[in-house]
Amino acid sequence: MAEIEAPGDAVVRVTTTAICGSDLLPYRGRTQRAPGSTIGHEFVGIVEDVGPEVTALAPGARVVSPFSIWCGGCFYCKQGLLSACEQGAVFGVRIPGGQAEYVRVPNAGAVLEPLPEGLSDESAVFLSHPLTGIYAALQMAEIKAGESVAVLGCGPTGLCAQLLARTMGAARVFAVDHHADRLAAAERLGCIPLDFDSDDVGARIRAATGGRGADLVIEAVGTAAAVASGAGLARPWGTLLSITLGVEPEATFPIGRLTGRRVRLLPAYAPAVKNYMAPVMKMLTRGLLDPSPIVSHVLPLADAARGYELMAKRAEGALKVLLRP
């Protein structure tokens, strides 16, 4: 069981945790984790115990955690770039993660976010990373009401991007994939589904945008090929936004598609998920944003291996899988 190790720690009893697409990277052997380490960086729970320096939270408080911790005093933290903290760590990577019964949260008074009554675990767990990180990315991309948006990938990350783009005012959102069940999920969110196996995606988007292309293209697949494809879908002076972490470190890229048409490329890694929790939480509590259709399975934590298999194989219509200790 997790224990208090420093005065600023809290121990949280996890009530709901989620499998993120990035958790599949070590599952598939693309990244390494220490044997026996606990994975998972998206979780909601109840504060069980706090260290003597934690005064803003008390046992019994219901909280959600960002995906990472930070020190608050380094060069990057002082600029609000908490995700680049020189002493920071992502849950499940450098410190034990949240796919467990209990988790220790360092710097808990700053890291943990109290949750309002009435906000379900199923919605609140999206505050840990996907919704808040994508909200930050869309703000960086300066999305505007009335714009056309194309999202490459209709997995949980892509669907969250589609949901937020519509909530933030996009006039039309094109959802690009080739899995029929995922395209159907995007259509249920109000998006225009495009199957890249059977549709001429570029022609369809240009036909719907006066021949220009999308104002904003969002890459949510996690491959260099997807980034390259997105470069050809954005209009001149448009924006290509990559919101994934699994893109190959080295790959051939048609840079001329960007430079020749003045397309802006943004690699979006949220500067500080914590700073975006409050506005996204307001959207959730006011009913402006509902990520629940993206949740496909809720399993006991003991069935985590099955949850990973479902997501990795895209079996049984798996999208976002939640786990409950």
N, C-alpha and C positions, 0 to 999 in steps of 0.2 A: 504493500500500500504506500502511496505517496505520503511524504512527511514534510513538515516545516524544516527548512535547512538554513534559512536566512531571515532576518527580521522583517523583510519586505515581502515574504512569501505568503501565498494562500494555498490551501488545498481545496480543490473543487471536486465534488462528487458529480460525475458526468451523468446527465440524463439522456442526452442525445448527441451523437457524433456522426459525422458524414464521411463517406469515401469520396475523395477528390480525384479528378483525372490525373493530377500529378502524383497521387499515391500509387497509380498503376505503373509509374516509371520503375521503381524498385521491384514491383511485382513481376514486371517483364524483364528484369535484369538490366535495364538501361542506366540505372544509378544504383549505388551501393548503400546499404545500411549495416550497422554493426549487428552481428547475430544476437538475437534476443531483445533488441531494442523495440520500443513501442512506437508505432507509426500514428499518423493522424494529426491534422492541424485545424480541424473545424469541429468545435464542440460547444455545447450549452450545458450548464449544470447549476448546482447549489453549493454555495460556499460552506465548507465543513469546518475549516479552522483558518486562523490568520496569525501572522507574526505580529510582534509588538509594535512595528512601525506602520502597520496597515490600519488606518483610522477611518477611511471612507467606506469600508465594507465590514459587515459583521456576518457571523455564521447564520445561515438561513437565507441569505440574499441570493436571488436567482440572477445569473449572469451569463454573458456570452464573452468568449475570448477572441481577439484577433488571431491570425495565424502565426504571429511572431511576437517576440518580446524585444525590448530595447532598454538602453541604460538611461537615456534622458539628458546626458551631459556631454556627449562627444560632439565632434565637428558637425556630423550629419544630423544628429538629433536636435541640435540648436537651430538648424534650418528647417525643422519639421520633416526631414527626410528619414523617418523612423525605420523604414525598411532597409536602409543602408547603414544602420547603426554599426559602429566598429566593434561593439561587444554583443550585438544582437544575435538571435537564434530563432530558427523556425521550429515550432513544435513538431516532433516526429523526425527531425533531422539531426539537430545538435543537442536537443533536450528531449526527454520522454514526451510522447505525444498523447493525444486525447482519445484514442480508440482503446479506452481502458475504463475501469470502474472509478478510479481517482486519478487526478493529475495535479502536479505541483506547478503553480504559476508564479514565477519571480516578478518582482516589481508590480505586485498585483494591484495596488491602489491606482496605478496609472494605466495598467494594461486592461483589466477587466471592465466591462461595461454592464451596468445594471439593466435589467429588462423590465418593461412595464407589464402589469397584469393584463391578461387577455391576448398577449402575443404568443402564439404557439411555438413550441420547440421546432416544429417543421419549418416555420418561417424564420425564426430567430437564428437557426444554425447557418443560414445563408449570409448572415452578417459577418461571420468569421473571415470570409474571403470572397466568394464569387460575386455577390452583389456589390459589396463595398469596393472591391478592387476594380470591377468593371465600371462602376459609377465614376470612380476617380479617373479611369482611362477615358471615358466619354467626355468628362469635363476637360481633360488635357487635349482631347481632339476637338474641343469647342463645338460639339454637336448643337445644331440649331433647329428650332421648330420648322417643320415643313420640308426638311431635307430628306433625300433618299439614302437609304443605308442598305448595304449588302453584307450579310454575315456568312462567312465560309465555315461550315460546320454546325451541326444541329445536335451536338452532345450537350451535356448540362451547361458547360461554359457558353457555348454558342446560343443556347436557348435563353440563358440569363441575359446575354448581350441583346438579344432580340427583344426580350421583355422590357429591359431598361430603355432601349432606343425608342420603343413605342411610347413608354411612359414619359420620356423626356421630349416628346414632340415630333418624332420622325413621321413624315407623311406616309411613307411606304417603306417596308422592310422586306428585302428579298432574303430568303433562307435557302442556302445552297448546301446540298448533301446528296447522297445516293442511297441512303437507307430509307425505305418507304415509311417505317414506323416513326423515324425521327423527323422526316418531312411532314408527316401527319401531325406530330406534336407541335411543330412550328406553325402549321396552318391553324391549329387550335388557338395559338397565341395571337392570331390575326395577321400572320406574315404571309408573303407570297412564296410558295415552295417552288424551287427549281432543282431538278434532278440533273446533275452534271453528266450522268451516263446517257441521258436521252434528250436533254435540252441543250440548245446553244445558249449557254448562260450569258455570255457577253452580249449577244444579239438581243436577247430578251430584255436585259437591263437597259441597253441603249435605246431600244424601242419604247420603253416606258419612261425614259428621261430625256426625250427630245434629241436623242442621238449622242448625248454627252457621256453617260456613264454615271455611276453612283457618286454622290457627294462624299460619302464615307464608306470605306470598305473595312470590315473587321475580320481578321484572321483568327479563327478559334479552333483550328485543327491541330496545330503543333508540329507542322512540317515545313521545311524550306520550300517544297513544291507548292504548298498552299499560299505561302507568302508571295511567291512568284506569280501564281494565278491571280491573286488579289491585285497585284500591281497593274494588271491589264484591265481590271474592271472599274477602277476609279476614273473619274473625269479629270481633264486637265485642271490643275490647281486644286485637286481634291486631296483626300487624306487616306492613307493606308495605315491601319492600326492593328498591331499584333498583340494579342492579349494572352498568349500562351507561353509556357516555360520550357516546353520540350523540343523546341526547334534545334536541329543539328548545329553544333558549334561551328562547323565549316560546311559550306555548300555553294554550288554555282548559283548566282543570282543575276537576272537580267536587269541590271541597274538602269539601263537606258530607258526601260519602261517608266521609270520614275523621273529621272533627270530630264529626259526629252519632253515630258509632259508636265513638269513641275509638280509632281505628286509628292506630298509630304509623307515621310515614313516615321511612324511613332512606335517604338518598342515600349509598351506600357506595362510597367511593374509599379503597382500603387505606391506612391511615396510614403503613405501612412494610412493604412486601412482604418486604424482607430479614429482618425480625423474625419472619416466619412460615415461613421456608424450612425451619428445623430440624424443627419438628413435622410439616410436610407431607412432608418427606423421610423421616422415620421411618415414616409411613404407607405410602409407596411401597416402601421397602426391606423392610418387614415383610409386604408383600403385602396390606395392608388396603385399598389404593387402587390401582386400575389404570386409567389414562386411555387406554391403548392402543386400546380400541375406538372412541375418538373420532377417531383419526387415520385419515383416508380415503385420503390420497395422500402419497407421498414422492417428490419430484421433484428432479432436478438444479437447482442454482441458475440455470443457464442457461435453464431452462424456467419461471422465475418468472412471466413474463407469462401463461403458460397456467394456472399455479396461481391467479393473481388472477382470471382469467376464470372458472375453475371455481367458485371461491368466490362471486364476484359473481353468477353466473347459477345457482348451486346445481345445477350440471351434474354428471352422472356420480356422483350421491350424495355430492358434496363436503361434507365437514365441516371437519376441521382439516387443512390442507395444510402439510406440512413441506418444507423445501428443504435440499439438501446441496451445498455448494460442491465 
